[in-house]
Amino acid sequence: MSTEKTHKNIVGGPEDRQKAAPEKLPPGWEKAVPETLPEPVYWPFFLALGITFLLWGLLTMWVILVAGIGIGVVAVSGWIKSLNDE
């Protein structure tokens, strides 16, 4: 048995999807335009780290609290800047 025959017999392959796709859209619908996704960034991680340090600093030392505030401010500003650059 060749592999071509087995792949063609699989249900749900590209040929089946093309057959199942409707040719006409319902009235009032438009074909979807492909959207581009934003680039992945690390700023949410640093924001979470800043919030963690801030809360940890509330329980322990003011130095950790100030570090958390600093990391959080830098993370928010970097995240906003990366969104504005797109």
N, C-alpha and C positions, 0 to 999 in steps of 0.2 A: 504494500500500500504506500503510495507516495505521499509526501507531506503536503503537496499542493491540494490534493483531494480532501485531506482532513481539514485543512484550514478553510477551504471553501464551504465545507459542510457545517462549520460552526455557526450557530445562530447568534446574531448580535454583531456580526462583523460589519465592516464599512458598507458593503453592498446592501445589507438589511437596513442600516440607518438611512441610506439615501432613498430607499424605497419607501420607508415609513415617513420621511419628511414631507410635510404638506407642500404642494406646489403653490397654492394660493393662500394668502393671509386673510383672516376674517375681516369684514368691513370695519374701517376705522383704525386698524392696526398698521404699524409701519415696521419694516425690517430693522432689527437692532443694529446699532452702530457699535463696532468693537471699541471698548474703552481701554485706555492704557492705565495700568496700575502704577501707583507711586513707587519709587525706589524704596527698598527697605532701609530703615535707619536704626541707630542704636539709642536714640534719645529717650524713648520710653523706659528703657532699662535704667538709664542714669536718673531719670525722674523717680522711678521706684526706689532706687538706691538712696537718693536724697531724702525722700519721705521716710525711709527706714532709719536713716541716720538722724533725722529730725526727731522722730518719735523715741529713738533710743537715747538721744541726747536729753530729752525731757526727763527721762528716768535716771540718767547717770550724770553726765558732765555737760557744762555749757559749751565746751570746745567741740564736742561731737554735734551738738545742736547747731552751732554756727556752721560747721562743715556741711551738715545736711541742708541748711538753708542755701549755702553757696552752691552746692551740687545741684539742688533743685532749680535755682535761678538760672544757672548755666544750661541745664537740660531743657527747661521750658523755652529759653531764648534760642537755643540751637535747634530745637524742634520746630519752632515757628519760622525761623530763618530757612530751614530746609524745605518747609512747605511753601514758603513764598518764592523760593528759587525754582520750583517746578512749574 
